[in-house]
Amino acid sequence: MNATASIALSGLSAAQHQMQSSAHNVANLATDGFRRQQVVQSAAPGGGVTTSLAQADITGPSLETDMVGLLQGKNAFLANLAVFRASDATTGALLKAVA
């Protein structure tokens, strides 16, 4: 797999984690003492990102933040999917030209 596809796949994974975390937070809005999850992204060696989960400093819901997180995750997923597809199409075109 080429570097562009690997970076796009790490972005897809990070976006998925963001959406899962936001959905988890929304599902637990009414839970007493619940501390929201937050996804922390960091640059991976060689390109791409890695993610980890952290808990928010304060307890209580933040529906607005979680809805924005869901939309950001969705848009990041779609953007990385477009990059992955373009990389795949480019690789296919190059292989056709060489063959």
OpenMM code with the backbone's topology and positions (N, CA, C; nanometers):
from openmm import Vec3, app, unit

residues = "MET ASN ALA THR ALA SER ILE ALA LEU SER GLY LEU SER ALA ALA GLN HIS GLN MET GLN SER SER ALA HIS ASN VAL ALA ASN LEU ALA THR ASP GLY PHE ARG ARG GLN GLN VAL VAL GLN SER ALA ALA PRO GLY GLY GLY VAL THR THR SER LEU ALA GLN ALA ASP ILE THR GLY PRO SER LEU GLU THR ASP MET VAL GLY LEU LEU GLN GLY LYS ASN ALA PHE LEU ALA ASN LEU ALA VAL PHE ARG ALA SER ASP ALA THR THR GLY ALA LEU LEU LYS ALA VAL ALA".split()
positions = [
    Vec3(0.0849, -0.1169, 0.0000),
    Vec3(0.0000, 0.0000, 0.0000),
    Vec3(0.0896, 0.1234, 0.0000),
    Vec3(0.0519, 0.2250, -0.0779),
    Vec3(0.1354, 0.3442, -0.0836),
    Vec3(0.1100, 0.4350, 0.0363),
    Vec3(0.1960, 0.5344, 0.0532),
    Vec3(0.1896, 0.6218, 0.1709),
    Vec3(0.0596, 0.7014, 0.1755),
    Vec3(0.0133, 0.7480, 0.0614),
    Vec3(-0.1100, 0.8266, 0.0589),
    Vec3(-0.2272, 0.7440, 0.1077),
    Vec3(-0.2379, 0.6219, 0.0631),
    Vec3(-0.3471, 0.5347, 0.1060),
    Vec3(-0.3362, 0.5040, 0.2556),
    Vec3(-0.2159, 0.4833, 0.3053),
    Vec3(-0.1971, 0.4559, 0.4482),
    Vec3(-0.2378, 0.5749, 0.5339),
    Vec3(-0.2015, 0.6937, 0.4895),
    Vec3(-0.2388, 0.8145, 0.5634),
    Vec3(-0.3904, 0.8326, 0.5611),
    Vec3(-0.4522, 0.8097, 0.4454),
    Vec3(-0.5978, 0.8216, 0.4352),
    Vec3(-0.6673, 0.7189, 0.5248),
    Vec3(-0.6144, 0.5975, 0.5308),
    Vec3(-0.6738, 0.4954, 0.6173),
    Vec3(-0.6626, 0.5333, 0.7649),
    Vec3(-0.5508, 0.5933, 0.8043),
    Vec3(-0.5391, 0.6365, 0.9436),
    Vec3(-0.6385, 0.7489, 0.9722),
    Vec3(-0.6635, 0.8347, 0.8742),
    Vec3(-0.7641, 0.9397, 0.8894),
    Vec3(-0.9041, 0.8830, 0.8993),
    Vec3(-0.9325, 0.7785, 0.8208),
    Vec3(-1.0625, 0.7110, 0.8296),
    Vec3(-1.0826, 0.6517, 0.9683),
    Vec3(-0.9794, 0.5896, 1.0207),
    Vec3(-0.9876, 0.5297, 1.1529),
    Vec3(-1.0083, 0.6366, 1.2607),
    Vec3(-0.9360, 0.7475, 1.2498),
    Vec3(-0.9509, 0.8562, 1.3470),
    Vec3(-1.0915, 0.9154, 1.3424),
    Vec3(-1.1450, 0.9323, 1.2224),
    Vec3(-1.2807, 0.9850, 1.2084),
    Vec3(-1.3826, 0.8886, 1.2681),
    Vec3(-1.3615, 0.7603, 1.2481),
    Vec3(-1.4512, 0.6602, 1.3050),
    Vec3(-1.4477, 0.6658, 1.4579),
    Vec3(-1.3295, 0.6796, 1.5147),
    Vec3(-1.3182, 0.6902, 1.6601),
    Vec3(-1.3902, 0.8153, 1.7116),
    Vec3(-1.3790, 0.9255, 1.6370),
    Vec3(-1.4472, 1.0491, 1.6767),
    Vec3(-1.5985, 1.0291, 1.6784),
    Vec3(-1.6512, 0.9665, 1.5753),
    Vec3(-1.7958, 0.9436, 1.5686),
    Vec3(-1.8417, 0.8476, 1.6778),
    Vec3(-1.7643, 0.7424, 1.7033),
    Vec3(-1.8005, 0.6472, 1.8082),
    Vec3(-1.7994, 0.7137, 1.9458),
    Vec3(-1.7010, 0.7965, 1.9713),
    Vec3(-1.6919, 0.8650, 2.0993),
    Vec3(-1.8083, 0.9618, 2.1184),
    Vec3(-1.8399, 1.0376, 2.0150),
    Vec3(-1.9516, 1.1315, 2.0239),
    Vec3(-2.0832, 1.0581, 2.0431),
    Vec3(-2.1023, 0.9479, 1.9723),
    Vec3(-2.2245, 0.8684, 1.9878),
    Vec3(-2.2338, 0.8108, 2.1286),
    Vec3(-2.1218, 0.7663, 2.1832),
    Vec3(-2.1179, 0.7149, 2.3198),
    Vec3(-2.1587, 0.8239, 2.4194),
    Vec3(-2.1095, 0.9444, 2.3975),
    Vec3(-2.1431, 1.0559, 2.4849),
    Vec3(-2.2915, 1.0901, 2.4775),
    Vec3(-2.3477, 1.0917, 2.3572),
    Vec3(-2.4900, 1.1217, 2.3410),
    Vec3(-2.5744, 1.0132, 2.4075),
    Vec3(-2.5342, 0.8888, 2.3933),
    Vec3(-2.6100, 0.7783, 2.4513),
    Vec3(-2.6099, 0.7830, 2.6037),
    Vec3(-2.5124, 0.8468, 2.6626),
    Vec3(-2.5007, 0.8516, 2.8085),
    Vec3(-2.5340, 0.9887, 2.8669),
    Vec3(-2.6100, 1.0698, 2.7932),
    Vec3(-2.6441, 1.2041, 2.8403),
    Vec3(-2.7111, 1.2033, 2.9775),
    Vec3(-2.7987, 1.1083, 3.0021),
    Vec3(-2.8768, 1.1064, 3.1254),
    Vec3(-2.8103, 1.0280, 3.2382),
    Vec3(-2.6924, 0.9767, 3.2170),
    Vec3(-2.6235, 0.8981, 3.3193),
    Vec3(-2.5621, 0.9913, 3.4231),
    Vec3(-2.5991, 0.9706, 3.5499),
    Vec3(-2.5454, 1.0541, 3.6576),
    Vec3(-2.3950, 1.0330, 3.6727),
    Vec3(-2.3223, 1.1416, 3.6871),
    Vec3(-2.1785, 1.1347, 3.7090),
    Vec3(-2.0977, 1.0970, 3.5853),
    Vec3(-2.1618, 1.0942, 3.4709),
    Vec3(-2.0921, 1.0541, 3.3477),
    Vec3(-1.9911, 1.1608, 3.3067),
    Vec3(-1.8717, 1.1148, 3.2732),
    Vec3(-1.7683, 1.2034, 3.2185),
    Vec3(-1.7507, 1.1706, 3.0723),
    Vec3(-1.7640, 1.2716, 2.9902),
    Vec3(-1.7582, 1.2544, 2.8449),
    Vec3(-1.6224, 1.2003, 2.8005),
    Vec3(-1.6253, 1.1261, 2.6909),
    Vec3(-1.5014, 1.0807, 2.6266),
    Vec3(-1.4574, 1.1871, 2.5264),
    Vec3(-1.3291, 1.1998, 2.5109),
    Vec3(-1.2721, 1.2876, 2.4103),
    Vec3(-1.1664, 1.2097, 2.3330),
    Vec3(-1.1623, 1.2307, 2.2037),
    Vec3(-1.0614, 1.1660, 2.1208),
    Vec3(-0.9429, 1.2614, 2.1067),
    Vec3(-0.8263, 1.2104, 2.1365),
    Vec3(-0.7027, 1.2887, 2.1237),
    Vec3(-0.6259, 1.2322, 2.0051),
    Vec3(-0.5981, 1.3171, 1.9080),
    Vec3(-0.5235, 1.2747, 1.7894),
    Vec3(-0.3806, 1.3259, 1.7987),
    Vec3(-0.2887, 1.2449, 1.7499),
    Vec3(-0.1492, 1.2870, 1.7434),
    Vec3(-0.0883, 1.2352, 1.6139),
    Vec3(0.0118, 1.3050, 1.5675),
    Vec3(0.0777, 1.2675, 1.4426),
    Vec3(0.1504, 1.1347, 1.4601),
    Vec3(0.1368, 1.0496, 1.3600),
    Vec3(0.2055, 0.9203, 1.3610),
    Vec3(0.3379, 0.9333, 1.2865),
    Vec3(0.4386, 0.8597, 1.3296),
    Vec3(0.5645, 0.8621, 1.2554),
    Vec3(0.5425, 0.8112, 1.1126),
    Vec3(0.5944, 0.8813, 1.0167),
    Vec3(0.5781, 0.8401, 0.8779),
    Vec3(0.4506, 0.8914, 0.8146),
    Vec3(0.3719, 0.9693, 0.8859),
    Vec3(0.2489, 1.0258, 0.8310),
    Vec3(0.1244, 0.9621, 0.8898),
    Vec3(0.0169, 1.0341, 0.8836),
    Vec3(-0.1085, 0.9850, 0.9377),
    Vec3(-0.1266, 1.0278, 1.0820),
    Vec3(-0.2286, 0.9707, 1.1465),
    Vec3(-0.2596, 1.0055, 1.2843),
    Vec3(-0.2871, 0.8804, 1.3662),
    Vec3(-0.2699, 0.8938, 1.4960),
    Vec3(-0.3115, 0.7915, 1.5905),
    Vec3(-0.4096, 0.8574, 1.6865),
    Vec3(-0.4953, 0.7767, 1.7470),
    Vec3(-0.5940, 0.8317, 1.8392),
    Vec3(-0.5880, 0.7596, 1.9729),
    Vec3(-0.6315, 0.8304, 2.0750),
    Vec3(-0.6491, 0.7708, 2.2069),
    Vec3(-0.7696, 0.8384, 2.2711),
    Vec3(-0.8295, 0.7702, 2.3660),
    Vec3(-0.9453, 0.8249, 2.4363),
    Vec3(-0.9020, 0.8839, 2.5692),
    Vec3(-0.9628, 0.9949, 2.6034),
    Vec3(-0.9414, 1.0587, 2.7328),
    Vec3(-1.0774, 1.0991, 2.7871),
    Vec3(-1.0868, 1.1140, 2.9166),
    Vec3(-1.2113, 1.1600, 2.9762),
    Vec3(-1.2046, 1.3097, 2.9984),
    Vec3(-1.3213, 1.3748, 2.9837),
    Vec3(-1.3292, 1.5190, 3.0055),
    Vec3(-1.2996, 1.5512, 3.1520),
    Vec3(-1.2543, 1.6714, 3.1750),
    Vec3(-1.2192, 1.7132, 3.3102),
    Vec3(-1.3418, 1.7289, 3.4005),
    Vec3(-1.4536, 1.7685, 3.3430),
    Vec3(-1.5735, 1.7917, 3.4232),
    Vec3(-1.6810, 1.6894, 3.3873),
    Vec3(-1.7721, 1.6652, 3.4819),
    Vec3(-1.8828, 1.5736, 3.4566),
    Vec3(-1.9970, 1.6502, 3.3921),
    Vec3(-2.0859, 1.5758, 3.3307),
    Vec3(-2.2045, 1.6367, 3.2730),
    Vec3(-2.2037, 1.6338, 3.1221),
    Vec3(-2.3229, 1.6511, 3.0654),
    Vec3(-2.3372, 1.6425, 2.9206),
    Vec3(-2.2944, 1.7699, 2.8487),
    Vec3(-2.2676, 1.7555, 2.7221),
    Vec3(-2.2416, 1.8683, 2.6321),
    Vec3(-2.2909, 1.8253, 2.4947),
    Vec3(-2.4232, 1.8271, 2.4795),
    Vec3(-2.4846, 1.7790, 2.3562),
    Vec3(-2.4354, 1.8562, 2.2340),
    Vec3(-2.4182, 1.9865, 2.2479),
    Vec3(-2.3733, 2.0674, 2.1341),
    Vec3(-2.2354, 2.0222, 2.0865),
    Vec3(-2.1457, 2.0006, 2.1801),
    Vec3(-2.0102, 1.9573, 2.1458),
    Vec3(-2.0123, 1.8210, 2.0781),
    Vec3(-2.0970, 1.7316, 2.1291),
    Vec3(-2.1015, 1.5973, 2.0726),
    Vec3(-2.1666, 1.5942, 1.9346),
    Vec3(-2.2652, 1.6779, 1.9111),
    Vec3(-2.3258, 1.6836, 1.7781),
    Vec3(-2.2273, 1.7410, 1.6760),
    Vec3(-2.1531, 1.8428, 1.7174),
    Vec3(-2.0487, 1.8979, 1.6298),
    Vec3(-1.9422, 1.7912, 1.6038),
    Vec3(-1.9070, 1.7146, 1.7075),
    Vec3(-1.8094, 1.6063, 1.6911),
    Vec3(-1.8558, 1.5014, 1.5918),
    Vec3(-1.9851, 1.4689, 1.5949),
    Vec3(-2.0386, 1.3731, 1.4977),
    Vec3(-2.0277, 1.4273, 1.3555),
    Vec3(-2.0624, 1.5543, 1.3372),
    Vec3(-2.0544, 1.6146, 1.2031),
    Vec3(-1.9098, 1.6262, 1.1553),
    Vec3(-1.8192, 1.6629, 1.2461),
    Vec3(-1.6774, 1.6715, 1.2085),
    Vec3(-1.6233, 1.5339, 1.1714),
    Vec3(-1.6603, 1.4337, 1.2492),
    Vec3(-1.6163, 1.2979, 1.2186),
    Vec3(-1.6670, 1.2507, 1.0840),
    Vec3(-1.7943, 1.2789, 1.0557),
    Vec3(-1.8531, 1.2395, 0.9267),
    Vec3(-1.7803, 1.3065, 0.8108),
    Vec3(-1.7577, 1.4371, 0.8236),
    Vec3(-1.6902, 1.5098, 0.7155),
    Vec3(-1.5447, 1.4668, 0.6998),
    Vec3(-1.4762, 1.4412, 0.8096),
    Vec3(-1.3382, 1.3923, 0.8011),
    Vec3(-1.3344, 1.2557, 0.7357),
    Vec3(-1.4323, 1.1701, 0.7698),
    Vec3(-1.4389, 1.0372, 0.7094),
    Vec3(-1.4569, 1.0486, 0.5583),
    Vec3(-1.5511, 1.1330, 0.5153),
    Vec3(-1.5763, 1.1493, 0.3719),
    Vec3(-1.4557, 1.2075, 0.2987),
    Vec3(-1.3864, 1.3022, 0.3613),
    Vec3(-1.2679, 1.3614, 0.2985),
    Vec3(-1.1566, 1.2583, 0.2831),
    Vec3(-1.1324, 1.1798, 0.3871),
    Vec3(-1.0278, 1.0772, 0.3788),
    Vec3(-1.0656, 0.9662, 0.2819),
    Vec3(-1.1946, 0.9352, 0.2730),
    Vec3(-1.2399, 0.8357, 0.1762),
    Vec3(-1.2147, 0.8848, 0.0336),
    Vec3(-1.2385, 1.0132, 0.0084),
    Vec3(-1.2117, 1.0696, -0.1244),
    Vec3(-1.0630, 1.0615, -0.1581),
    Vec3(-0.9772, 1.0883, -0.0603),
    Vec3(-0.8322, 1.0785, -0.0826),
    Vec3(-0.7936, 0.9338, -0.1118),
    Vec3(-0.8496, 0.8402, -0.0348),
    Vec3(-0.8185, 0.6988, -0.0559),
    Vec3(-0.8615, 0.6542, -0.1955),
    Vec3(-0.9809, 0.6923, -0.2364),
    Vec3(-1.0304, 0.6549, -0.3704),
    Vec3(-0.9446, 0.7159, -0.4805),
    Vec3(-0.9049, 0.8423, -0.4636),
    Vec3(-0.8203, 0.9069, -0.5642),
    Vec3(-0.6846, 0.8376, -0.5721),
    Vec3(-0.6298, 0.7999, -0.4588),
    Vec3(-0.5026, 0.7285, -0.4563),
    Vec3(-0.5146, 0.5936, -0.5267),
    Vec3(-0.6248, 0.5250, -0.4999),
    Vec3(-0.6487, 0.3955, -0.5629),
    Vec3(-0.6633, 0.4097, -0.7140),
    Vec3(-0.7364, 0.5113, -0.7579),
    Vec3(-0.7551, 0.5337, -0.9018),
    Vec3(-0.6237, 0.5703, -0.9694),
    Vec3(-0.5438, 0.6510, -0.9031),
    Vec3(-0.4144, 0.6901, -0.9586),
    Vec3(-0.3209, 0.5700, -0.9708),
    Vec3(-0.3175, 0.4879, -0.8678),
    Vec3(-0.2342, 0.3673, -0.8713),
    Vec3(-0.2793, 0.2747, -0.9836),
    Vec3(-0.4103, 0.2590, -0.9988),
    Vec3(-0.4628, 0.1751, -1.1071),
    Vec3(-0.4251, 0.2279, -1.2437),
    Vec3(-0.4334, 0.3599, -1.2618),
    Vec3(-0.3975, 0.4202, -1.3899),
    Vec3(-0.2483, 0.4028, -1.4187),
    Vec3(-0.1655, 0.4166, -1.3160),
    Vec3(-0.0217, 0.3969, -1.3350),
    Vec3(0.0112, 0.2526, -1.3713),
    Vec3(-0.0558, 0.1577, -1.3073),
    Vec3(-0.0310, 0.0164, -1.3386),
    Vec3(-0.0753, -0.0162, -1.4813),
    Vec3(-0.1852, 0.0434, -1.5248),
    Vec3(-0.2304, 0.0234, -1.6640),
    Vec3(-0.1295, 0.0778, -1.7626),
    Vec3(-0.0739, 0.1947, -1.7307),
    Vec3(0.0215, 0.2583, -1.8210),
    Vec3(0.1503, 0.1780, -1.8314),
    Vec3(0.1906, 0.1162, -1.7217),
    Vec3(0.3141, 0.0380, -1.7201),
    Vec3(0.2948, -0.0956, -1.7911),
    Vec3(0.1767, -0.1525, -1.7790),
    Vec3(0.1507, -0.2855, -1.8347),
    Vec3(0.1372, -0.2877, -1.9826),
] * unit.nanometer
topology = app.Topology()
chain = topology.addChain("A")
for resn in residues:
    res = topology.addResidue(resn, chain)
    for name in ("N", "CA", "C"):
        topology.addAtom(name, app.Element.getBySymbol(name[0]), res)
